[in-house]
Amino acid sequence: MKELKATRVPPGDRWAIVDDDEERVYSSLTEVLNAIFMKTGISQFFMDAKQGEVHTEDGVPKKEPIKKFSLYGEEI
């Protein structure tokens, strides 16, 4: 499942990690990718340049919710 890790902070090529307690702003994409790698150990990143977002993929597929039905076959 893809997870949002960083967003671009205008102006320029500045980035902030989403769940960072320090709220540090990194001066380049390379710095923020290295910080994410050091924090998570994940080295595969997905960029959305238009949205200014960096995502990681944890390899776990998103679970589909279990459908529940009543005794009469109506979905609950």
N, C-alpha and C positions, 0 to 999 in steps of 0.2 A: 504494500500500500504506500503510495506517495505521501510524504509528509513535508509541509512547509518548514524550511529551516532558516531562511534569511530573506530580507526584503531590501530593495535599494532605497537609500535615503538621499533625496535630491539636495543640492545640485551635484552633478558629476557622478563619478564612480565610487560612491560611498555606500557601505552596506552595514546592516545591523542584523544580528541573530535574533530570531523571534522569541525564543524562550530563555534569553540571557538575563540573569538577575542584575548584572552590572550595567546593562543598557549601553554597552560600548559600541561606537561606530568605527568600522574598519575603513581604511583609506583606499582599498582596492578589492576587486573580486578575488584575486589570488589570496589575499590575507584572510578573507572570510571563509573561503573554501578550506584553507589550512586549519582555521580555528574549528570549523565543523568536523573535519576529519579527526583532529586531536580530541575533540569532545566525544564523538560517536564511534570512530573507527570505520565509518562507512566512506568508501572512496569513489562511489558512483553518484554523480550529481546530475540533476535535470534542471535546465535553465528555461525560464519563460522570459525572454528579453522584453517583450512588449509590456508584460505586467511587472517586470522588475522583481522576479522571485526566483529563489533557489530551492529545489526540492530534493529529497533523498528517497530512495526506494529501499524498504527493509526486507523485501522478498516474501513477505507474508501477504497472501491474497486477502482482499476485503471479504469479510464474512457476510453472507446473505442472511437477512433476518429469517427466522423460522416462522412459517405461516401457521397460524392456529385457526382451527375451525370448531364451531359448536357441534353439538350432537346432531343438528339438522343440516350440517354442511355449509353453514354460513360462516364467512370469514370474520374473525373477531378482530 
